[in-house]
């Protein structure tokens, strides 16, 4: 493999880690502030990745705009969103395990 390609292979993993950390921090800020109703909505960070996280949470129905750039968290919707992501992760892991087992038992690692 080309030596200059190797750093770029880690970029998607690093980006996913940064976005995940930003999502956790956003949820923590919302829960610490008790922002679970429109009246208790708070201002969130601004920036490209923050907008990605905010958009993802809004599409999942877990984050709602309260007006004036303030947002609040719908805890039940966020729990359902996390559950769906967990199920998807288990499906991907299962498929990968089945693929590895298939290659192993067909003698592909010999």
C-alpha positions, -999 to +999 in steps of 0.1 A: +000+000+000+012+035-007+027+051+023+008+084+018-026+067+017-024+053+052-032+086+070-063+091+049-076+056+059-080+068+095-098+101+085-133+086+084-128+069+118-114+101+133-143+122+119-168+097+133-152+100+167-153+138+166-189+139+156-198+113+183-180+133+210-198+165+198-232+147+199-225+135+234-214+169+245-245+185+229-268+160+247-250+166+280-254+204+277-291+200+270-297+176+299-276+196+323-296+227+314-329+208+318-338+219+282-367+195+277-394+220+269-395+249+245-395+274+274-362+259+287-345+258+252-308+268+251-284+281+225-262+254+209-227+256+195-223+268+160-200+254+134-200+229+105-199+197+126-222+212+152-247+218+124-243+182+112-250+169+147-280+193+152-294+182+118-290+145+126-308+150+159-335+171+144-342+145+116-344+119+143-371+140+161-349+142+192-341+179+190-366+207+184-362+244+177-377+266+203-372+299+183-344+325+185-318+298+178-327+279+210-332+241+210-346+216+234-343+178+237-371+153+235-357+126+257-380+098+246-373+105+210-335+106+217-337+072+235-355+057+205-329+072+182-301+056+202-319+023+202-322+023+164-285+031+161-276+003+185-297-021+165-280-010+132-246-014+148-254-050+159-266-058+124-234-046+108-213-065+133-233-097+127-229-093+089-192-088+093-189-118+116-208-140+091-186-128+062-154-136+082-168-170+092-178-177+056-143-169+043-127-189+071-147-220+066-143-219+028-105-220+033-099-184+023-074-178+051-052-207+043 
